[in-house]
Amino acid sequence: MKKTILSLAMVLAAGLLFAQKKTTTSAVINFDATTPIDALPRAENKTVIASLDTKSGTIAFEAAIKSFAFSNPKIQEHFNSKGWMDSDQFSTAIFKGSIVNLKDVKFNKDGTYAVTVSGDLTIHGVTKPAEAKGTITVAGKSVKATSDFSIKLEDYNVNGGAIAAGKVSKEPKITVVAEFQ
């Protein structure tokens, strides 16, 4: 009887621990560097890996640079080239951080919660502190995280002639959407 109770307790504890960490391999990041001169520098990556620990508030995203898809193949080629993202050398963009106001989020209660996320963003081999506003939406066992923010390309040593020519925004808008199960 003691072994049965101990085994049951261990299974329940393992289930609770597993339930605290939510993951997805299909988060989406949109990159919008459009300008009044050029509406084409816009891309989407639908294969972003993300994790969220609902107990500690840690959150992480990893995006393969070559998975950003542009409507114009020439722009995609430039984006991945040495003059820009150099995706052969710097193959991923990574964010590791945490929800600053975790106490305001009730992961056991359906609702939409305003959050601030703070951490480190690594792009093009450069890591910088980053902070963004976002929302966490809880619906049953599903958790959806969204955020919109901008980055300065020069902060990550990303440059190119199109930026100087005004064809690509110096501060593209980034939109992140992750649905965790």
C-alpha positions in Angstrom: 0.0 0.0 0.0 2.8 2.4 0.9 4.5 1.7 -2.5 1.3 2.4 -4.3 0.7 5.7 -2.5 4.4 6.7 -3.1 4.2 5.7 -6.8 0.9 7.7 -7.2 2.5 10.7 -5.4 5.5 10.6 -7.7 3.3 10.4 -10.9 1.2 13.3 -9.7 4.3 15.4 -8.8 5.9 14.6 -12.2 2.6 15.6 -13.9 2.5 18.9 -12.1 6.1 19.7 -13.0 5.5 18.8 -16.6 2.4 21.0 -16.7 4.4 24.0 -15.5 6.5 24.0 -18.6 4.7 24.6 -21.9 6.3 24.4 -25.3 5.6 24.9 -29.0 7.5 24.4 -32.2 5.2 26.5 -34.3 5.4 30.0 -32.7 5.3 32.8 -35.3 7.6 35.8 -35.7 6.7 38.5 -38.2 9.5 40.9 -39.3 8.3 44.2 -40.9 11.0 46.5 -42.1 8.9 48.3 -44.7 9.4 51.9 -45.5 7.5 54.5 -47.6 10.0 53.6 -50.4 9.6 49.8 -50.2 6.8 47.7 -48.9 8.5 44.4 -49.6 10.9 43.9 -46.7 8.4 41.9 -44.7 8.9 38.2 -43.6 7.3 35.5 -41.5 8.8 32.6 -39.6 6.2 29.9 -38.6 8.7 27.4 -37.1 9.9 29.2 -34.0 10.6 27.0 -31.0 9.4 28.5 -27.7 9.0 27.5 -24.1 7.2 29.0 -21.1 7.5 27.9 -17.5 4.3 29.1 -15.8 5.8 28.7 -12.3 9.0 30.6 -12.7 7.9 32.9 -15.6 10.9 32.1 -17.7 10.3 32.3 -21.4 12.5 31.5 -24.4 12.3 31.7 -28.2 14.7 30.4 -30.9 14.2 31.3 -34.6 16.1 29.9 -37.5 17.1 32.9 -39.6 16.8 30.9 -42.9 13.2 30.2 -42.0 12.1 33.8 -42.5 10.1 33.7 -45.7 9.8 36.9 -47.8 7.4 37.3 -50.8 10.3 38.3 -53.0 13.1 35.7 -53.3 15.7 38.3 -54.0 15.0 40.1 -50.7 15.2 36.7 -48.9 18.6 36.1 -50.6 19.9 39.5 -49.4 18.5 39.0 -45.9 20.5 35.8 -45.5 23.7 37.1 -47.1 26.9 38.1 -45.4 26.0 41.7 -45.8 22.9 41.3 -43.7 22.0 38.5 -41.3 24.8 36.2 -42.5 22.6 33.2 -41.7 25.3 30.7 -42.4 27.4 32.0 -39.6 24.6 33.3 -37.3 21.9 30.7 -37.9 19.5 31.6 -35.0 18.0 34.5 -33.2 17.4 33.7 -29.5 15.5 35.4 -26.7 15.8 34.2 -23.1 14.1 36.1 -20.3 11.2 36.1 -17.9 7.9 37.7 -17.2 8.6 40.7 -14.9 5.1 40.9 -13.4 4.4 37.1 -13.2 2.3 37.6 -10.0 -0.3 39.4 -12.2 -0.8 36.3 -14.4 -3.2 33.6 -13.3 -2.3 30.6 -15.4 -5.2 28.6 -13.7 -7.8 31.2 -14.6 -9.1 32.0 -18.1 -8.3 35.6 -19.0 -6.0 38.1 -20.8 -3.2 39.5 -18.8 -0.8 42.4 -19.7 2.8 41.4 -19.1 6.3 42.9 -19.4 9.0 40.5 -20.5 12.7 41.2 -19.9 15.7 39.3 -20.9 18.5 39.0 -23.5 18.0 39.0 -27.3 20.7 37.6 -29.5 20.7 38.5 -33.2 23.7 38.3 -35.6 25.9 37.1 -32.8 25.2 40.2 -30.6 23.4 39.9 -27.3 21.6 42.9 -25.9 19.1 43.4 -23.0 15.6 43.6 -24.3 12.2 44.5 -22.7 8.8 44.3 -24.3 5.2 44.6 -23.4 2.9 41.8 -24.3 -0.2 39.8 -23.4 -0.8 36.3 -22.1 -4.2 34.8 -22.8 -5.2 31.7 -20.8 -8.0 29.6 -22.2 -8.3 26.2 -20.4 -5.0 24.5 -20.8 -3.9 26.7 -23.7 -1.7 29.7 -23.1 -1.1 32.3 -25.9 1.7 34.8 -25.6 1.9 37.9 -28.0 4.1 40.9 -28.2 5.0 43.7 -30.6 8.2 45.6 -30.4 10.9 47.2 -32.5 14.7 46.7 -32.6 17.5 48.9 -33.9 19.3 46.9 -36.6 22.5 48.9 -35.9 22.5 47.6 -32.3 23.0 44.1 -33.7 25.6 45.1 -36.3 23.1 44.5 -39.1 23.6 46.9 -41.9 23.4 47.1 -45.7 23.0 49.5 -48.5 19.2 49.2 -48.5 19.1 50.5 -45.0 21.2 53.6 -45.9 19.0 54.0 -49.1 15.8 54.0 -47.0 14.5 50.8 -48.5 14.6 48.9 -45.2 13.6 50.3 -41.9 16.4 51.0 -39.4 13.9 49.9 -36.7 11.8 47.0 -37.9 8.7 46.0 -36.1 8.7 42.5 -34.7 5.5 40.6 -33.8 5.7 37.4 -31.8 2.8 34.9 -31.3 3.2 31.6 -29.5 0.4 29.2 -28.6 1.5 26.9 -25.9 -0.2 23.6 -25.0 
